[in-house]
Amino acid sequence: MIRQAKLEDARALQTLLKQLGYCPDLIQLEQALIKNNGADSTIYVYELKEEIIGFVSIIQFFYFPTMENIMRITAICVSDQYRNLGIGGELLSFVENLARFYGVLSLEVTCSMHREQAHLFYDKNGYSKHSYKFIKHLLDEIQK
């Protein structure tokens, strides 16, 4: 079952985020769940037999150059032990249907360059590469 994340899902989400290589503090994660579970930013979990085994987080925003609303998958993860069972595809389908419901014409996903298996997953599910993403970490400048 896919449902909106709740505060009590924080520990399970922390475990999944660690599988992606992130190390969120539990308190920060709880704050993020409170702050980012609204109209424009939402986290959904995949629950199987009362266990959180996957999640997807999305944001929706207006993209000025094309004058359209876009939905972006900011993170998606299925627990190591449940991968390659179609759960990731179910999460993608869920978000695609959500986007259609809201009248969103484009759905995009960001993915680290080193996640080659994920690239194949997105290709297999009809996503194509369209642009590069450049990042400048401002905290690095502040600390100098």
Residue frames relative to the residue before (quaternion, step in Angstrom):
aa qw qx qy qz dx dy dz
M 1.0000 0.0000 0.0000 0.0000 0.00 0.00 0.00
I 0.2271 -0.7495 0.6079 0.1307 3.56 -1.02 0.86
R 0.1014 0.7863 -0.5994 0.1105 3.54 -0.85 1.02
Q 0.6255 -0.5192 0.4159 0.4077 3.54 -1.29 0.27
A 0.5234 -0.6507 0.4580 0.3048 3.55 -1.01 0.87
K 0.2048 -0.7518 0.6172 0.1091 3.51 -1.21 0.72
L 0.7066 -0.4676 0.3303 0.4160 3.54 -1.27 0.38
E 0.6830 0.4998 -0.2951 0.4434 3.58 0.95 -0.81
D 0.5793 0.5736 -0.3732 0.4427 3.62 1.29 -0.02
A 0.4040 0.7704 -0.4404 0.2221 3.59 1.28 -0.23
R 0.6795 0.4922 -0.3139 0.4445 3.61 0.79 -0.90
A 0.6531 0.4981 -0.3127 0.4770 3.61 0.94 -0.82
L 0.6478 0.5038 -0.3162 0.4760 3.59 1.01 -0.77
Q 0.6051 0.5526 -0.3501 0.4538 3.57 1.07 -0.72
T 0.6446 0.5217 -0.3087 0.4659 3.59 0.98 -0.87
L 0.6776 0.4839 -0.2918 0.4706 3.59 0.92 -0.89
L 0.6428 0.5157 -0.3276 0.4621 3.59 0.97 -0.78
K 0.6074 0.5420 -0.3496 0.4638 3.59 1.08 -0.65
Q 0.6225 0.5351 -0.3408 0.4582 3.60 1.07 -0.67
L 0.6717 0.4612 -0.2886 0.5029 3.58 1.21 -0.47
G 0.5956 -0.5969 0.3517 0.4065 3.57 1.28 -0.10
Y 0.5645 0.5654 -0.3947 0.4538 3.58 1.27 0.26
C 0.1810 -0.7904 0.5781 0.0915 3.57 -1.13 0.62
P 0.0209 0.8346 -0.5499 0.0257 3.60 0.46 1.10
D 0.4742 -0.6235 0.5466 0.2961 3.52 -1.15 0.74
L 0.5650 -0.6359 0.4019 0.3389 3.60 -0.92 0.88
I 0.6504 0.5081 -0.3238 0.4626 3.61 0.97 -0.79
Q 0.6394 0.5115 -0.3229 0.4747 3.59 0.99 -0.81
L 0.6479 0.5248 -0.3108 0.4563 3.55 0.99 -0.84
E 0.6413 0.5094 -0.3222 0.4748 3.58 0.98 -0.81
Q 0.6445 0.5117 -0.3153 0.4727 3.59 1.00 -0.82
A 0.6419 0.5211 -0.3187 0.4635 3.57 1.02 -0.81
L 0.6366 0.5241 -0.3315 0.4585 3.58 1.01 -0.75
I 0.6512 0.4968 -0.3136 0.4804 3.58 1.02 -0.75
K 0.7315 0.4580 -0.2332 0.4481 3.57 0.82 -1.03
N 0.8108 0.3339 -0.1281 0.4633 3.58 0.87 -0.96
N 0.5733 0.5476 -0.4212 0.4407 3.57 1.00 0.62
G 0.4069 0.7063 -0.4690 0.3400 3.52 0.65 1.20
A 0.8192 -0.2662 0.1894 0.4714 3.53 -1.23 -0.52
D 0.7868 0.3467 -0.1772 0.4788 3.61 0.85 -0.91
S 0.7811 0.1933 -0.0872 0.5873 3.58 1.18 -0.46
T 0.1020 0.8139 -0.5580 0.1259 3.55 -0.61 1.13
I 0.2073 -0.7432 0.6243 0.1220 3.53 -1.20 0.65
Y 0.1013 -0.7809 0.6156 0.0323 3.54 -0.89 1.01
V 0.2113 -0.7701 0.5896 0.1210 3.56 -1.11 0.71
Y 0.3207 -0.6846 0.6188 0.2133 3.50 -1.32 0.53
E 0.0836 -0.8161 0.5717 -0.0135 3.53 -0.53 1.24
L 0.0119 -0.7796 0.6254 -0.0308 3.54 -0.90 1.00
K 0.8324 -0.0995 0.0183 0.5448 3.57 -0.60 1.16
E 0.7001 -0.5041 0.2379 0.4463 3.56 0.87 1.10
E 0.6041 0.5043 -0.3729 0.4916 3.60 1.21 0.48
I 0.3595 -0.7059 0.5670 0.2259 3.58 -0.95 0.92
I 0.0237 -0.8350 0.5490 -0.0276 3.58 -0.48 1.20
G 0.8023 0.0699 -0.0612 0.5897 3.57 1.26 0.05
F 0.0513 -0.7855 0.6144 0.0530 3.52 -1.31 0.23
V 0.0925 -0.7390 0.6593 0.1033 3.49 -1.38 0.22
S 0.1257 -0.7723 0.6175 0.0805 3.58 -0.99 0.82
I 0.0818 -0.8094 0.5815 -0.0021 3.54 -0.98 0.89
I 0.1036 -0.7305 0.6640 0.1218 3.48 -1.37 0.35
Q 0.1921 -0.7483 0.6230 0.1224 3.53 -1.22 0.55
F 0.0964 0.8080 -0.5711 0.1079 3.57 -0.87 0.94
F 0.4951 -0.6209 0.5213 0.3125 3.53 -1.32 0.38
Y 0.1838 -0.7785 0.5947 0.0807 3.56 -0.81 1.07
F 0.4088 -0.7816 0.4262 0.2011 3.53 -0.25 1.36
P 0.6768 0.5209 -0.3450 0.3893 3.67 0.67 -0.90
T 0.7755 0.3075 -0.1802 0.5212 3.61 1.00 -0.73
M 0.3622 -0.7641 0.4593 0.2719 3.57 1.33 -0.07
E 0.5906 0.5550 -0.3860 0.4406 3.57 0.95 0.85
N 0.4828 -0.6144 0.5308 0.3281 3.51 -1.31 0.34
I 0.1218 -0.7840 0.6079 0.0316 3.52 -0.98 0.92
M 0.2000 -0.7282 0.6380 0.1504 3.53 -1.17 0.63
R 0.1092 -0.7952 0.5956 0.0316 3.56 -0.93 0.96
I 0.3147 -0.6823 0.6269 0.2058 3.51 -1.06 0.87
T 0.2024 -0.8114 0.5398 0.0967 3.56 -0.51 1.17
A 0.7812 -0.0616 0.0240 0.6208 3.59 1.22 -0.41
I 0.0364 0.7567 -0.6523 0.0242 3.51 -1.19 0.67
C 0.0980 0.7961 -0.5890 0.0983 3.56 -0.93 0.87
V 0.1085 -0.7262 0.6742 0.0796 3.48 -1.22 0.72
S 0.5811 -0.6074 0.4186 0.3438 3.57 -0.94 0.91
D 0.6546 -0.5546 0.3617 0.3648 3.55 -1.04 0.87
Q 0.7367 0.4545 -0.2459 0.4362 3.57 0.79 -0.99
Y 0.7261 0.3971 -0.2431 0.5059 3.61 1.26 -0.17
R 0.4177 0.7169 -0.4687 0.3031 3.60 1.23 0.23
N 0.8094 0.2722 -0.2358 0.4639 3.52 -1.34 0.54
L 0.5567 0.5790 -0.4059 0.4360 3.57 1.13 0.68
G 0.6301 -0.5613 0.3245 0.4274 3.59 1.30 0.16
I 0.4633 0.7017 -0.4416 0.3130 3.59 1.23 -0.06
G 0.6232 0.5296 -0.3366 0.4668 3.60 1.01 -0.76
G 0.6446 0.5163 -0.3071 0.4730 3.57 1.02 -0.81
E 0.6275 0.5231 -0.3302 0.4728 3.58 1.06 -0.72
L 0.6432 0.5101 -0.3215 0.4719 3.58 0.99 -0.82
L 0.6443 0.5086 -0.3233 0.4709 3.61 0.97 -0.82
S 0.6550 0.5128 -0.3119 0.4591 3.60 0.88 -0.91
F 0.6191 0.5467 -0.3351 0.4534 3.56 1.01 -0.82
V 0.6919 0.4659 -0.2781 0.4764 3.58 0.85 -0.98
E 0.6271 0.5345 -0.3415 0.4521 3.60 0.97 -0.78
N 0.6662 0.4862 -0.2970 0.4812 3.59 0.96 -0.84
L 0.6149 0.5359 -0.3351 0.4716 3.58 1.07 -0.73
A 0.6449 0.5212 -0.3115 0.4642 3.57 0.96 -0.89
R 0.6487 0.5056 -0.3169 0.4725 3.59 0.93 -0.87
F 0.6282 0.5501 -0.3303 0.4400 3.59 0.97 -0.87
Y 0.7328 0.4035 -0.2202 0.5016 3.58 1.00 -0.86
G 0.5204 -0.6693 0.4044 0.3431 3.60 1.22 0.10
V 0.3685 0.7205 -0.4956 0.3155 3.56 1.20 0.50
L 0.3167 -0.7888 0.5039 0.1531 3.57 -0.83 1.01
S 0.7872 0.2063 -0.1144 0.5698 3.58 1.16 -0.49
L 0.1095 -0.7560 0.6437 0.0459 3.51 -1.07 0.88
E 0.0191 -0.8086 0.5879 -0.0135 3.56 -0.79 0.99
V 0.1722 -0.7648 0.6144 0.0893 3.51 -1.28 0.46
T 0.2506 -0.7334 0.6092 0.1680 3.54 -1.07 0.76
C 0.0019 0.7964 -0.6020 0.0567 3.54 -1.05 0.80
S 0.5104 -0.6469 0.4708 0.3153 3.57 -0.92 0.89
M 0.5857 -0.6226 0.3998 0.3308 3.54 -1.05 0.80
H 0.6836 0.5054 -0.2944 0.4366 3.62 1.05 -0.65
R 0.6002 0.5732 -0.3618 0.4246 3.62 1.23 -0.18
E 0.0741 -0.8617 0.5016 0.0196 3.54 0.58 1.19
Q 0.6166 0.5327 -0.3525 0.4602 3.62 1.03 -0.68
A 0.6431 0.5137 -0.3210 0.4685 3.58 1.02 -0.78
H 0.6050 0.5530 -0.3552 0.4494 3.59 1.05 -0.73
L 0.6556 0.5024 -0.3064 0.4731 3.57 0.95 -0.87
F 0.6155 0.5526 -0.3308 0.4543 3.58 1.05 -0.80
Y 0.6903 0.4656 -0.2860 0.4742 3.60 0.86 -0.94
D 0.6129 0.5378 -0.3452 0.4647 3.60 1.00 -0.78
K 0.6673 0.5172 -0.2901 0.4506 3.58 0.90 -0.98
N 0.7347 0.4100 -0.2188 0.4943 3.57 1.13 -0.67
G 0.6796 -0.5594 0.2733 0.3878 3.58 1.18 0.53
Y 0.5248 0.6094 -0.4274 0.4129 3.60 1.21 0.25
S 0.1145 -0.7952 0.5926 0.0578 3.56 -1.09 0.68
K 0.5365 -0.6211 0.4684 0.3272 3.54 -1.22 0.59
H 0.0627 -0.8282 0.5569 0.0000 3.54 -0.89 0.99
S 0.8246 0.0276 0.0245 0.5645 3.59 1.05 -0.54
Y 0.4312 -0.6348 0.5632 0.3064 3.50 -1.38 0.10
K 0.2595 -0.7308 0.6087 0.1679 3.52 -1.22 0.50
F 0.1289 -0.7867 0.6017 0.0497 3.56 -0.73 1.07
I 0.1110 -0.8038 0.5840 0.0202 3.56 -0.92 0.92
K 0.0754 -0.7431 0.6628 0.0531 3.51 -1.12 0.78
H 0.2663 -0.7728 0.5579 0.1435 3.57 -0.62 1.12
L 0.3050 -0.8001 0.4965 0.1424 3.56 -0.32 1.28
L 0.5608 0.6036 -0.3898 0.4114 3.57 1.12 -0.54
D 0.5957 0.5706 -0.3537 0.4411 3.59 1.09 -0.72
E 0.6587 0.5047 -0.3036 0.4681 3.61 1.00 -0.82
I 0.6535 0.5266 -0.3096 0.4470 3.55 0.98 -0.86
Q 0.7069 0.4807 -0.2637 0.4469 3.56 0.99 -0.86
K 0.5646 0.6127 -0.3844 0.3975 3.64 1.22 -0.24
